[in-house]
Amino acid sequence: MNSKDGEIILRGVLDPWKAAVDAHEPEEVARLFTEDAIFQGLHPFSVGRKGIAEYYDSQPPGMTAQFEVLETRRLADDVVLGYLDTEFTFTDRSPVDVKLAVLVKRLADGWYIAHYQVSRLDG
């Protein structure tokens, strides 16, 4: 697999993630994750879709996400690692730029996010 294949797989999951984040649909966002996904946003981590939905529900309406895939690695036939530049924009404050690492896993009915880790790099 070349990096383009990995990016296509990631975009297949992350484009719908972005659409659901932008529309402030936390339950839709959570459906894009595995049932036991490890999730680390900028708040304490959670495991599973319930915590993910609660995290995105707590975000302000009007928040949107933009991302650029920087690197991908195919760790197995059914697992792709991605590293992204991501910017969250808000209606009432400055954007937040973060690095995002995601691990997507292929299940019987498609690809899902199994691990999500945000890092805020200052400086």
Secondary structure, DSSP 8 states (H G I E B T S, - for coil): --HHHHHHHHHHHHHHHHHHHHTT-HHHHHHTEEEEEEEESSSS-EESHHHHHHHHHTS-TT-EEEEEEEEEEEEETTEEEEEEEEEEE-SSS--EEEEEEEEEEEETTEEEEEEEEEE----
